[in-house]
């Protein structure tokens, strides 16, 4: 299940460079419980480097078995990954499976080819919302007037969330990260995304999606260092009901995204089938 994790990762490029304006404790560390910042428009400023909160190793062992952390290496322990990055349907009991027969068949195919053909092994993007749920690497939000940029360290990919009032295009050309528009509901940013291709996986396990998938994300920065993220996935071609989940994103203070080029010097894939 976890063989898709195979890229050497360093946590930051500007390590320990003090972020200006960040609230700090007496010892100089960033106060993650400090007040959430506001932009010039009075809305919460979501800018920062974020990473989904680590899970409990004990809880993941209960859910997935002892092998969940069997692939641990220094700086990378799958036993601490968000349960949703491992299995997006983990909250569904087998008797209430939301998968249509088409999705079941595609999942079987993906699981069979996962050791050598998973998108991440082939250095392809993780897609949405997996990029915000994957503990292995962080993502950076840069909030500006009319648009929020999302920089993913894992893929070297970027995403734009337009907040200038535009609607999703009627004629969307399928792509890895689709199209995203956002609006504010109080202090919560609500993002609607669509226009995805069907090549990315929703999780490490290999759950598929179709080009009909639509994703709603709700970002709420509750304090300086913690952001609540609620996700709803709707894909009537693959699933009989929406997939909903909630996670906490934690600020990675005084840090930055690292340039990563997955295919550069890649030597893992040739050994995966062995």
HULIN-V609002 format. One line per field, one symbol per residue. ss: DSSP state (A for helix, B for strand, O for the rest). psi: psi as a letter, one per 30 degrees, with the letter a starting at -180 (. if undefined). burial: 1 if it has 9 or more other ideal C-beta (glycine too) atoms within 8 Angstrom, else 0. A space follows every 50 residues. Layout:
# HULIN-V609002
ss=???
psi=???
burial=???
This chain:
# HULIN-V609002
ss=OOOOOOOOOOOOOOOOOOOOOOOBOOOOOBOOOOOOOBOOOOOBOOOBBB BBOOOOAAAAAAAAOAAAAOOOBOOBOAAAOOAAAAOOOOOOOAAAOOBO AAAAAAAAAAAAAAAAAOOOOOOOOOOOOAAAAOOOOOBBBBBBOOBBBB BBOOOOBBBBBBOOOOOOOOOOOOBOOOBBBBBBBOOBBBBBBBOBOOOO OOOOOOOOOOOOOBBBBBBBBOOOOBBBBBBBBBOOOOBOOOBBBBBBBB BOOOOOOOOOOOOOOOOOAAAAOO
psi=fgffjgkkkkfleikgjkkkfkkllfgflkjfglkklllfgflkjgklkl kkkklkeeeeeeeflffegfgklkfjjffglkfffejfgffklefhkgkl eeeeeeeeeeeegeffgkeeeghllfakgefffjfelllkkjkljfkkkj jkeefgllkkjkggfllklejkjklefakkkllkjbgkkjkkkahllgfl lfleegklllffkkkkkjkjjfaegkkkjkkkkkifffkflljklklkkk kjlhallkkkjefjgkgeeffef.
burial=01111110101100000000010000000111010110100011110011 11101010111011000110000001111111111111110000000111 00110110011011110111100111111111111111111000001111 11111110111110000100010111111111010001111111110101 11111111110011111111101111111111111001100010101111 111111110101000000100100
